[in-house]
Amino acid sequence: MKIQIIGVARSGTSSLLRGISKQGYIKIGEPFNYALRIKDKIPYPIPELETEQNVCVKSLTSQVPHQDEWQFDGDPNGIDFFIEFQKTFIKQFDRVILLDRKNDTEHFTSYLNLIKHITSDNRLKVRINDNEELIDTSQKKWYEGDLTKEVINKTLQNFKKKTGQNAKDVFEKEKKQINLLSEELNIPITYYEDLYGEDRIESFEIINKWDLDLDPFELNDYLHPKYKLKQPGKKPII
C-alpha cells in the first residue's frame, strides 16, 4: 500500500510517519524540502513509488517539487501551485491522510519551537566523516516554559531575517492550504487533538477508518500522548 501524509508543520506528521514505518513501510520524509535535503535530494517522480510495495511519504503544506521538475504556469510559491500539484501527486497513493490542529494558539506555540531550532544561529553540529552536519533538535522533548517573550521575539526576528517573511503569515498560509486541499480532494482533515489525545478509543476509530494495511492497535499505541515532545513547565535543572 502507498500512503501519503500531508499536514501543517507541528500537526503530528513525523510521529505518524514513524509509526507507520514501524510496520514494514519504507519511510520518505519531506521529499520536496530542499532546504533540508541538500545532499540527498529525492527526485520527482519518487522512484520508490514505482518499485516498492509499501511506502509512506510525508510532506508539509507548500512543499512541492521545483518547477523544472513539475511544470505549472502559476506562481511556484502560491497556494494554487501546491493544490494543483497535490491533485496530481495523490493519484500515486492508495490512501491520503491530511493533518492539522484545532487549537491555533497551542499550534503556533509549537510552531515557534520548531522555527526556534531551524533558524537559530547556534544550531548544534557534529563532525561526520570530516564534515559538519547539523543535528536535528526539533524532534526532542521541549518545555513550553522555555519559550519566554525574549526567546519568542528573537525567534520571530531570526525567521524574518532568514526568510523575509513573518512567521505568523506563513503559519496561517499553511493552515489555509490544508483546508483548501481538504475541500478540493474531499478528504476530511484529521486533527492532532483527536489522534494524539487522551481518548484512545477515539484515536483508534480514526485509524481504523483510514483502512490501512497494518495493525491499527499497534499504531494507536505508538501515537499515545505519553510520547508527546511538549512537556509542561520549565526544563528541570537536574
C-alpha positions as CSV (number, residue, x, y, z in Angstrom):
1,M,0.0,0.0,0.0
2,K,1.1,3.5,-0.8
3,I,0.3,6.1,1.9
4,Q,0.7,9.9,1.8
5,I,0.6,12.1,4.9
6,I,0.1,15.9,4.3
7,G,0.0,18.3,7.1
8,V,0.8,21.7,8.6
9,A,4.1,21.8,10.5
10,R,3.7,20.5,14.0
11,S,0.5,18.6,13.4
12,G,1.9,15.2,14.2
13,T,3.1,14.2,10.7
14,S,6.5,13.0,11.8
15,S,5.2,10.7,14.5
16,L,2.6,9.2,12.2
17,L,5.2,8.6,9.5
18,R,7.5,6.8,12.1
19,G,4.6,4.8,13.5
20,I,3.5,3.6,10.0
21,S,7.1,2.8,9.0
22,K,7.5,0.6,12.1
23,Q,5.1,-1.8,10.4
24,G,7.2,-2.5,7.3
25,Y,6.7,0.6,5.3
26,I,9.5,2.5,3.6
27,K,9.7,5.9,5.2
28,I,10.1,9.0,3.0
29,G,10.0,12.3,4.9
30,E,9.6,15.6,3.2
31,P,10.9,14.7,-0.2
32,F,10.5,18.2,-1.5
33,N,12.1,20.1,1.4
34,Y,15.1,21.3,-0.5
35,A,16.4,23.4,2.4
36,L,16.7,20.1,4.4
37,R,17.6,17.7,1.5
38,I,20.8,19.4,0.2
39,K,22.9,16.3,-0.1
40,D,20.3,13.6,-0.5
41,K,17.8,15.2,-2.9
42,I,14.9,12.9,-3.8
43,P,14.0,13.1,-7.5
44,Y,10.5,13.6,-8.7
45,P,8.8,11.3,-9.6
46,I,9.8,9.4,-6.5
47,P,11.4,6.0,-7.6
48,E,10.2,4.0,-4.6
49,L,6.6,4.7,-5.5
50,E,7.2,2.7,-8.7
51,T,9.5,0.0,-7.3
52,E,8.3,-0.8,-3.8
53,Q,5.1,-2.3,-2.4
54,N,4.7,-0.5,0.9
55,V,5.7,3.2,1.0
56,C,4.7,6.1,3.3
57,V,5.5,9.6,2.1
58,K,5.1,12.6,4.5
59,S,5.0,16.2,3.2
60,L,4.2,19.6,4.8
61,T,1.9,22.0,3.1
62,S,3.6,24.2,0.5
63,Q,6.4,21.6,-0.2
64,V,6.4,20.9,-3.9
65,P,9.0,19.8,-6.5
66,H,11.0,22.5,-8.2
67,Q,9.1,24.0,-11.2
68,D,11.6,22.5,-13.7
69,E,10.5,19.0,-12.4
70,W,6.8,19.6,-12.4
71,Q,5.6,22.1,-14.8
72,F,2.9,24.6,-13.8
73,D,2.2,28.1,-15.1
74,G,1.3,29.7,-11.8
75,D,3.3,31.2,-9.0
76,P,5.6,28.4,-7.7
77,N,5.2,29.9,-4.2
78,G,1.5,30.3,-4.4
79,I,-1.4,28.2,-3.0
80,D,-2.6,27.2,-6.5
81,F,0.7,25.6,-7.2
82,F,0.5,23.4,-4.1
83,I,-3.1,22.5,-4.7
84,E,-2.6,21.6,-8.4
85,F,0.5,19.5,-7.6
86,Q,-1.2,17.5,-4.9
87,K,-4.2,16.8,-7.1
88,T,-1.8,15.1,-9.5
89,F,0.5,13.6,-6.9
90,I,-2.2,11.8,-4.8
91,K,-3.0,9.6,-7.8
92,Q,0.1,7.6,-6.9
93,F,-1.3,6.7,-3.5
94,D,-3.9,4.3,-2.1
95,R,-4.6,6.4,1.0
96,V,-4.1,10.1,1.7
97,I,-4.2,11.5,5.3
98,L,-4.5,15.2,6.0
99,L,-3.4,16.5,9.4
100,D,-3.9,19.9,11.2
101,R,-4.6,21.1,14.7
102,K,-7.8,22.6,16.1
103,N,-6.2,24.9,18.8
104,D,-4.4,27.6,16.8
105,T,-2.8,29.1,19.9
106,E,-1.2,25.9,21.0
107,H,-0.3,25.1,17.4
108,F,1.5,28.3,16.8
109,T,3.4,27.9,20.1
110,S,4.7,24.5,18.9
111,Y,5.4,26.1,15.5
112,L,7.5,28.7,17.2
113,N,9.5,26.0,19.0
114,L,10.2,24.4,15.6
115,I,11.4,27.6,13.9
116,K,13.5,28.4,17.0
117,H,15.5,25.3,16.2
118,I,15.7,25.7,12.4
119,T,16.6,29.4,12.4
120,S,19.0,29.5,15.4
121,D,22.5,30.9,14.8
122,N,23.8,28.4,17.3
123,R,22.4,25.1,15.9
124,L,24.2,22.1,17.2
125,K,26.7,20.4,14.9
126,V,28.6,17.2,14.9
127,R,31.5,16.1,12.7
128,I,30.8,13.1,10.4
129,N,33.5,11.9,8.1
130,D,35.3,15.3,8.4
131,N,32.1,17.2,7.5
132,E,30.0,19.3,9.9
133,E,26.4,18.1,9.9
134,L,23.5,19.8,11.7
135,I,21.8,17.9,14.5
136,D,18.0,18.0,14.2
137,T,17.0,19.1,17.7
138,S,13.4,19.9,16.7
139,Q,12.3,16.3,17.4
140,K,13.5,16.4,21.0
141,K,11.4,17.0,24.1
142,W,10.8,20.6,24.8
143,Y,9.3,22.8,27.6
144,E,6.7,25.5,26.9
145,G,8.1,27.5,29.8
146,D,11.3,28.0,28.0
147,L,9.6,30.0,25.3
148,T,9.9,33.3,27.1
149,K,9.0,36.6,25.4
150,E,12.6,37.3,24.8
151,V,13.1,33.9,23.1
152,I,9.9,34.3,21.0
153,N,10.9,37.8,19.8
154,K,14.4,36.6,18.8
155,T,12.9,33.6,17.1
156,L,10.5,35.8,15.1
157,Q,13.3,38.2,14.2
158,N,15.6,35.3,13.0
159,F,12.8,33.9,10.9
160,K,12.1,37.2,9.2
161,K,15.8,37.8,8.7
162,K,16.4,34.3,7.1
163,T,13.2,34.1,5.1
164,G,12.0,37.6,4.5
165,Q,8.5,36.6,5.8
166,N,6.6,36.9,9.0
167,A,6.2,33.5,10.8
168,K,2.5,34.1,11.6
169,D,1.8,34.8,7.9
170,V,3.5,31.6,6.8
171,F,1.7,29.7,9.5
172,E,-1.7,31.0,8.5
173,K,-1.0,30.3,4.8
174,E,-0.1,26.7,5.6
175,K,-3.4,26.2,7.5
176,K,-5.3,27.8,4.7
177,Q,-3.6,25.4,2.2
178,I,-4.6,22.2,4.1
179,N,-8.2,23.4,4.4
180,L,-8.4,24.2,0.7
181,L,-6.8,20.9,-0.2
182,S,-9.3,19.1,2.0
183,E,-12.1,20.8,0.1
184,E,-10.6,20.1,-3.3
185,L,-9.9,16.4,-2.6
186,N,-13.0,15.8,-0.5
187,I,-10.8,14.3,2.2
188,P,-11.5,15.2,5.8
189,I,-8.8,16.6,8.0
190,T,-7.7,14.5,11.0
191,Y,-6.9,16.7,13.9
192,Y,-3.9,16.3,16.2
193,E,-6.0,16.7,19.3
194,D,-8.1,13.7,18.3
195,L,-5.3,11.4,17.0
196,Y,-2.9,12.1,19.9
197,G,-5.5,12.8,22.6
198,E,-6.2,11.0,25.9
199,D,-9.3,9.3,24.4
200,R,-7.5,6.3,22.8
201,I,-10.8,4.8,21.7
202,E,-11.5,7.8,19.5
203,S,-8.0,7.7,18.1
204,F,-8.3,4.0,17.3
205,E,-11.6,4.6,15.5
206,I,-9.9,7.3,13.4
207,I,-7.0,5.0,12.5
208,N,-9.4,2.2,11.7
209,K,-11.4,4.4,9.3
210,W,-8.2,5.0,7.3
211,D,-8.3,1.3,6.4
212,L,-4.5,1.0,6.2
213,D,-2.7,-2.3,5.6
214,L,-1.3,-2.5,9.1
215,D,-2.2,-3.3,12.7
216,P,-4.3,-0.3,13.9
217,F,-3.8,-1.4,17.6
218,E,-0.1,-1.1,17.3
219,L,-0.2,2.2,15.5
220,N,-2.7,3.6,18.1
221,D,-0.3,2.6,20.9
222,Y,2.6,4.3,19.1
223,L,0.7,7.5,18.9
224,H,-0.2,7.6,22.7
225,P,0.1,11.1,24.2
226,K,2.6,9.9,26.7
227,Y,5.2,10.2,23.9
228,K,4.5,13.8,23.1
229,L,7.5,16.1,22.8
230,K,6.0,19.0,24.6
231,Q,6.5,19.0,28.3
232,P,4.7,21.2,30.9
233,G,6.6,23.9,32.8
234,K,10.3,24.6,32.5
235,K,13.1,22.1,31.9
236,P,14.4,20.7,35.1
237,I,17.9,21.9,36.2
238,I,18.9,18.4,37.1
